[in-house]
């Protein structure tokens, strides 16, 4: 007598024991290489060698997966210098961290704008806002700690937005920048010079006179 196949339940899909971190890491690689709109569940599944159902099992939907990617990227940002450092040193460290984060994660701010800030899920929109507010609050705390001793009283929100905009354009509009410099220019070295320029511009602009 033939055996009747049992219908699989709604638990974890069987897919060669591919873990959540594997899916997350593969998605992070794709986000760094491609515009966010091209990073679909089907592409992620194909590149990770898994069934799309496994991705939905771990993350629910694409928006939550992309939010997890940004959260992981931010968690990998190097910490500030010693918190006992002078406010000006901390400010420089945060400016440089913003520069290096943007350069190492080419499409992350476009992902924030196009995919998460206007996400269908209110919870995803809220969490995306909280991620950015952490940076704003860090600048606010730094300025409050200084108490106007060495730094001018500036709006921490404007400071965060200005830095993101400056560094993001240099990365996302790289072909535009490349057309403004001589052929053969080392774009990575140019990025280092731009970082130094923005550090000097910001520190001297915020330094109290």
Residue frames relative to the residue before (quaternion, step in Angstrom):
aa qw qx qy qz dx dy dz
X 1.0000 0.0000 0.0000 0.0000 0.00 0.00 0.00
X 0.4534 -0.7096 0.4738 0.2576 3.52 -0.83 1.05
X 0.4352 -0.6846 0.5223 0.2630 3.53 -1.12 0.76
X 0.3740 -0.7067 0.5555 0.2282 3.55 -1.05 0.80
X 0.4135 -0.7152 0.5052 0.2496 3.57 -0.73 1.06
X 0.3693 -0.7284 0.5352 0.2159 3.53 -0.94 0.89
X 0.4463 -0.6849 0.5121 0.2636 3.53 -0.96 0.88
X 0.4267 -0.7084 0.4967 0.2634 3.58 -0.83 0.99
X 0.4793 -0.6879 0.4737 0.2697 3.56 -1.00 0.82
X 0.6719 -0.5227 0.3738 0.3683 3.52 -1.33 -0.21
X 0.3942 0.7417 -0.4657 0.2786 3.57 1.19 0.39
X 0.8035 -0.2708 0.2126 0.4856 3.53 -1.27 -0.47
X 0.4339 -0.6889 0.5047 0.2871 3.63 -0.77 0.95
X 0.4106 -0.6945 0.5315 0.2581 3.56 -1.10 0.73
X 0.2062 0.7963 -0.5410 0.1750 3.61 -0.54 1.12
X 0.7373 -0.4623 0.2434 0.4282 3.53 0.50 1.26
X 0.5826 -0.6377 0.3575 0.3550 3.56 1.08 0.74
X 0.2796 0.7430 -0.5514 0.2563 3.60 1.06 0.72
X 0.2989 -0.8065 0.4894 0.1436 3.55 -0.65 1.12
X 0.7146 -0.4442 0.3372 0.4222 3.51 -1.37 0.20
X 0.6649 0.5171 -0.3119 0.4397 3.59 0.92 -0.88
X 0.6083 0.5501 -0.3558 0.4480 3.58 1.07 -0.64
X 0.6589 0.4903 -0.2980 0.4865 3.57 0.95 -0.89
X 0.6576 0.5197 -0.3060 0.4515 3.57 0.94 -0.89
X 0.6799 0.4928 -0.2890 0.4599 3.58 0.91 -0.91
X 0.6440 0.5077 -0.3254 0.4707 3.58 1.00 -0.76
X 0.6412 0.5114 -0.3251 0.4709 3.59 1.00 -0.78
X 0.6318 0.5297 -0.3312 0.4588 3.58 1.01 -0.79
X 0.6262 0.5272 -0.3349 0.4667 3.60 1.00 -0.78
X 0.6795 0.4975 -0.2927 0.4528 3.58 0.89 -0.92
X 0.6410 0.5261 -0.3206 0.4577 3.58 1.01 -0.82
X 0.6609 0.5013 -0.3046 0.4681 3.58 1.08 -0.67
X 0.7180 0.4463 -0.2440 0.4751 3.59 1.17 -0.54
X 0.8170 0.2562 -0.0743 0.5112 3.57 0.97 -0.90
X 0.5848 -0.5213 0.4631 0.4144 3.60 -1.22 0.34
X 0.6201 -0.6095 0.3382 0.3600 3.61 -0.90 0.88
X 0.6337 0.5640 -0.3452 0.4015 3.60 0.95 -0.80
X 0.6739 0.4976 -0.2931 0.4608 3.58 1.16 -0.54
X 0.6063 0.5481 -0.3548 0.4539 3.59 1.28 -0.23
X 0.0352 0.8285 -0.5505 0.0965 3.53 0.17 1.35
X 0.6654 -0.4834 0.3798 0.4233 3.54 -1.31 0.28
X 0.6607 0.5121 -0.3193 0.4465 3.59 0.93 -0.85
X 0.6459 0.5041 -0.3251 0.4722 3.61 1.02 -0.75
X 0.6416 0.5210 -0.3216 0.4620 3.57 0.93 -0.90
X 0.6619 0.5114 -0.3041 0.4559 3.56 0.90 -0.95
X 0.6636 0.5043 -0.3068 0.4595 3.58 0.93 -0.89
X 0.6945 0.4754 -0.2785 0.4628 3.59 0.88 -0.93
X 0.7034 0.4396 -0.2597 0.4945 3.60 1.08 -0.71
X 0.4064 -0.7346 0.4563 0.2949 3.58 1.27 -0.27
X 0.5720 0.5778 -0.3846 0.4372 3.56 1.06 0.77
X 0.5623 -0.5509 0.4811 0.3858 3.53 -1.34 0.14
X 0.5701 -0.6075 0.4227 0.3567 3.64 -0.97 0.74
X 0.5761 0.6014 -0.3759 0.4062 3.58 1.14 -0.58
X 0.6155 0.5510 -0.3497 0.4419 3.58 1.09 -0.66
X 0.6347 0.5228 -0.3252 0.4669 3.58 1.03 -0.78
X 0.6646 0.4851 -0.3039 0.4802 3.57 0.97 -0.83
X 0.6009 0.5583 -0.3582 0.4460 3.58 1.10 -0.64
X 0.7226 0.4475 -0.2492 0.4642 3.58 0.88 -0.96
X 0.8462 0.2286 -0.0599 0.4777 3.58 0.81 -0.99
X 0.5166 -0.6547 0.4211 0.3566 3.59 1.18 -0.23
X 0.7570 -0.2543 0.1923 0.5704 3.57 0.64 -1.10
X 0.7358 -0.4434 0.2904 0.4215 3.55 -1.33 0.16
X 0.6305 0.5505 -0.3442 0.4254 3.61 0.93 -0.82
X 0.6872 0.4749 -0.2833 0.4711 3.57 0.90 -0.92
X 0.6118 0.5333 -0.3469 0.4700 3.58 1.11 -0.63
X 0.6786 0.4792 -0.2967 0.4709 3.60 0.88 -0.89
X 0.6069 0.5347 -0.3507 0.4721 3.59 1.09 -0.64
X 0.6489 0.5115 -0.3130 0.4683 3.59 0.99 -0.82
X 0.6102 0.5497 -0.3419 0.4566 3.58 1.10 -0.70
X 0.6709 0.4855 -0.3008 0.4730 3.60 0.86 -0.95
X 0.6377 0.5332 -0.3265 0.4499 3.57 0.97 -0.86
X 0.6573 0.5000 -0.3058 0.4737 3.59 0.99 -0.83
X 0.6343 0.5299 -0.3276 0.4577 3.60 0.98 -0.80
X 0.6714 0.4904 -0.2953 0.4708 3.57 0.93 -0.89
X 0.6360 0.5356 -0.3291 0.4475 3.58 1.05 -0.74
X 0.6745 0.5015 -0.2863 0.4600 3.58 1.19 -0.55
X 0.4620 0.6711 -0.4561 0.3578 3.61 1.28 -0.06
X 0.5069 -0.6542 0.4547 0.3292 3.62 -0.84 0.88
X 0.5171 -0.6398 0.4581 0.3367 3.61 -1.02 0.67
X 0.6298 -0.5113 0.4204 0.4065 3.54 -1.29 0.33
X 0.6248 -0.4817 0.4284 0.4406 3.53 -1.31 0.10
X 0.7792 -0.3305 0.2463 0.4722 3.56 -1.32 0.11
X 0.4627 -0.7062 0.4649 0.2664 3.56 -0.80 1.03
X 0.5978 0.5375 -0.3748 0.4619 3.59 1.23 -0.13
X 0.4624 0.6893 -0.4419 0.3402 3.59 1.30 -0.07
X 0.6250 -0.5325 0.4181 0.3886 3.52 -1.29 0.37
X 0.6368 -0.5570 0.3670 0.3867 3.62 -1.08 0.65
X 0.6348 0.5319 -0.3435 0.4429 3.61 1.00 -0.75
X 0.6399 0.5116 -0.3220 0.4745 3.60 1.05 -0.72
X 0.6512 0.5075 -0.3114 0.4705 3.56 1.00 -0.84
X 0.6314 0.5313 -0.3314 0.4575 3.58 1.00 -0.81
X 0.6556 0.4986 -0.3181 0.4694 3.58 0.91 -0.86
X 0.6427 0.5264 -0.3293 0.4488 3.60 0.94 -0.84
X 0.6842 0.4840 -0.2935 0.4598 3.59 0.94 -0.82
X 0.6082 0.5278 -0.3516 0.4773 3.58 1.09 -0.65
X 0.6876 0.4755 -0.2853 0.4687 3.58 0.87 -0.94
X 0.6225 0.5269 -0.3484 0.4620 3.61 1.02 -0.67
X 0.6277 0.5258 -0.3296 0.4699 3.58 1.05 -0.78
X 0.6473 0.5221 -0.3116 0.4597 3.57 0.96 -0.89
X 0.7264 0.4525 -0.2551 0.4500 3.57 0.76 -1.02
X 0.6003 0.5429 -0.3519 0.4702 3.57 1.11 -0.66
X 0.6789 0.4950 -0.2933 0.4562 3.58 0.88 -0.95
X 0.6858 0.4857 -0.2898 0.4580 3.58 0.94 -0.86
X 0.7092 0.4531 -0.2657 0.4702 3.60 1.05 -0.68
X 0.7472 0.2753 -0.1711 0.5801 3.61 1.25 -0.30
X 0.2547 -0.8659 0.4074 0.1390 3.50 0.61 1.29
X 0.8195 0.2731 -0.1184 0.4897 3.59 0.79 -0.99
X 0.3831 0.7795 -0.4577 0.1900 3.61 1.21 0.02
X 0.6833 0.4712 -0.3172 0.4588 3.62 0.91 -0.76
X 0.6016 0.5249 -0.3553 0.4861 3.59 1.13 -0.60
X 0.6095 0.5397 -0.3415 0.4697 3.59 1.08 -0.71
X 0.6324 0.5371 -0.3181 0.4587 3.57 0.98 -0.90
X 0.7224 0.4568 -0.2474 0.4563 3.57 0.84 -1.05
X 0.7800 0.4000 -0.1974 0.4388 3.55 0.65 -1.15
X 0.8014 0.3468 -0.1484 0.4642 3.56 0.96 -0.82
X 0.8080 0.3353 -0.1486 0.4612 3.58 0.89 -0.88
X 0.6530 0.5306 -0.3341 0.4249 3.60 0.90 -0.86
X 0.7722 0.2628 -0.1431 0.5604 3.58 1.14 -0.66
X 0.2214 0.8123 -0.5092 0.1784 3.56 1.16 0.65
X 0.5863 -0.5770 0.4319 0.3698 3.57 -1.21 0.50
X 0.6890 0.4807 -0.2728 0.4688 3.56 1.04 -0.79
X 0.4246 -0.7031 0.5133 0.2489 3.57 -0.77 1.03
X 0.6278 0.5429 -0.3358 0.4453 3.57 1.09 -0.68
X 0.6361 0.5084 -0.3206 0.4839 3.59 1.03 -0.77
X 0.6466 0.5104 -0.3233 0.4657 3.61 0.94 -0.85
X 0.6495 0.5178 -0.3178 0.4573 3.57 0.98 -0.84
X 0.6842 0.4836 -0.2933 0.4605 3.59 0.85 -0.92
X 0.6196 0.5295 -0.3428 0.4672 3.59 1.06 -0.71
X 0.6478 0.5133 -0.3124 0.4683 3.58 1.01 -0.81
X 0.6456 0.5254 -0.3190 0.4532 3.57 1.01 -0.81
X 0.5992 0.5603 -0.3589 0.4453 3.60 1.06 -0.71
X 0.7055 0.4531 -0.2657 0.4758 3.56 0.87 -0.95
X 0.6314 0.5423 -0.3378 0.4395 3.57 1.06 -0.71
X 0.5653 0.5845 -0.3968 0.4258 3.59 1.13 -0.51
X 0.6557 0.4951 -0.3082 0.4795 3.59 1.01 -0.80
X 0.6421 0.5147 -0.3208 0.4689 3.59 0.96 -0.85
X 0.6829 0.4894 -0.2891 0.4590 3.57 0.89 -0.92
X 0.6071 0.5461 -0.3570 0.4537 3.58 1.11 -0.64
X 0.6543 0.4855 -0.3103 0.4898 3.59 0.99 -0.80
X 0.6337 0.5314 -0.3318 0.4538 3.59 1.00 -0.80
X 0.6653 0.5021 -0.3037 0.4616 3.58 0.96 -0.86
X 0.6325 0.5339 -0.3271 0.4559 3.55 1.03 -0.78
X 0.6731 0.4896 -0.2901 0.4723 3.58 0.93 -0.92
X 0.6480 0.5141 -0.3181 0.4633 3.57 1.02 -0.81
X 0.6305 0.5352 -0.3283 0.4563 3.56 1.02 -0.79
X 0.6562 0.5011 -0.3101 0.4714 3.57 1.01 -0.80
X 0.1906 -0.8380 0.4919 0.1394 3.57 1.10 -0.69
X 0.6696 -0.5184 0.3051 0.4358 3.59 1.11 0.59
X 0.4085 0.7291 -0.4629 0.2956 3.59 1.24 0.22
X 0.8241 0.0969 -0.0205 0.5577 3.57 0.80 -1.01
X 0.7475 0.3599 -0.1960 0.5228 3.59 1.22 -0.46
X 0.5026 -0.6328 0.5004 0.3107 3.53 -1.12 0.70
X 0.5084 -0.6191 0.5001 0.3288 3.55 -1.25 0.43
X 0.1032 0.8013 -0.5778 0.1163 3.58 -0.21 1.28
X 0.5784 -0.5857 0.4403 0.3584 3.55 -1.24 0.43
X 0.3900 -0.7523 0.4731 0.2412 3.65 -0.49 1.11
X 0.5884 0.5591 -0.3707 0.4514 3.59 1.15 -0.55
X 0.6700 0.4891 -0.2998 0.4711 3.58 0.90 -0.92
X 0.6220 0.5471 -0.3374 0.4472 3.56 1.04 -0.77
X 0.6638 0.4978 -0.2963 0.4730 3.58 0.90 -0.91
X 0.6792 0.4936 -0.2947 0.4562 3.59 0.82 -0.99
X 0.6442 0.5296 -0.3212 0.4487 3.59 0.97 -0.86
X 0.6807 0.4912 -0.2972 0.4551 3.59 0.86 -0.91
X 0.6474 0.5101 -0.3221 0.4658 3.57 0.91 -0.88
X 0.6751 0.5069 -0.2958 0.4470 3.57 0.91 -0.92
X 0.6602 0.5196 -0.3082 0.4463 3.57 0.91 -0.90
X 0.7430 0.4085 -0.2367 0.4744 3.56 0.74 -1.02
X 0.6294 0.5407 -0.3484 0.4360 3.59 1.02 -0.69
X 0.6478 0.5132 -0.3386 0.4498 3.61 0.92 -0.77
X 0.6322 0.5431 -0.3402 0.4355 3.57 0.93 -0.83
X 0.7057 0.4428 -0.2540 0.4913 3.58 1.07 -0.77
X 0.7391 0.4360 -0.2502 0.4483 3.59 0.69 -1.09
X 0.7406 0.3459 -0.2099 0.5365 3.59 1.14 -0.58
X 0.1436 0.8419 -0.5090 0.1071 3.58 1.11 0.64
X 0.6346 0.5191 -0.3635 0.4424 3.66 0.91 -0.69
X 0.6197 0.5307 -0.3407 0.4671 3.60 1.08 -0.69
X 0.6671 0.4947 -0.2941 0.4730 3.56 0.90 -0.95
X 0.6438 0.5455 -0.3201 0.4308 3.56 0.94 -0.91
X 0.6709 0.5004 -0.2923 0.4627 3.59 1.07 -0.72
X 0.6487 0.5179 -0.3126 0.4618 3.57 1.28 -0.19
X 0.7132 0.3978 -0.2386 0.5255 3.58 1.26 -0.17
X 0.6604 -0.5248 0.3503 0.4070 3.60 -1.18 0.42
X 0.6040 -0.5435 0.4405 0.3819 3.55 -1.19 0.59
X 0.7838 0.3200 -0.2429 0.4736 3.54 -1.03 0.82
X 0.4163 0.7081 -0.4741 0.3170 3.59 1.26 0.05
X 0.4143 -0.6845 0.5440 0.2525 3.57 -0.97 0.89
X 0.2956 -0.8078 0.4839 0.1611 3.58 -0.22 1.27
X 0.6117 0.5338 -0.3625 0.4577 3.60 1.11 -0.54
X 0.6465 0.4935 -0.3141 0.4897 3.59 1.01 -0.79
X 0.6243 0.5258 -0.3369 0.4694 3.58 1.05 -0.74
X 0.6234 0.5385 -0.3315 0.4599 3.58 1.08 -0.71
X 0.6250 0.5228 -0.3310 0.4758 3.58 1.06 -0.74
X 0.6590 0.5043 -0.3052 0.4672 3.58 0.98 -0.88
X 0.6390 0.5188 -0.3260 0.4650 3.58 1.02 -0.78
X 0.6184 0.5390 -0.3369 0.4622 3.57 1.01 -0.79
X 0.6610 0.4970 -0.3033 0.4735 3.60 0.89 -0.91
X 0.6344 0.5384 -0.3251 0.4495 3.57 1.01 -0.82
X 0.6918 0.4673 -0.2862 0.4702 3.59 0.87 -0.94
X 0.6002 0.5427 -0.3619 0.4628 3.60 1.04 -0.68
X 0.6741 0.4841 -0.2942 0.4741 3.58 0.86 -0.95
X 0.6523 0.5259 -0.3127 0.4474 3.58 0.93 -0.90
X 0.7100 0.4655 -0.2611 0.4594 3.57 0.84 -0.99
X 0.6779 0.4941 -0.3106 0.4470 3.59 0.81 -0.93
X 0.7034 0.4470 -0.2757 0.4790 3.56 0.92 -0.82
X 0.6380 0.5220 -0.3295 0.4604 3.55 1.18 -0.49
X 0.7377 0.3946 -0.2171 0.5029 3.58 1.09 -0.70
X 0.5172 0.6514 -0.4168 0.3668 3.58 1.20 -0.42
X 0.4201 -0.7096 0.5058 0.2534 3.58 -0.87 0.92
X 0.2224 -0.7856 0.5677 0.1048 3.56 -0.93 0.94
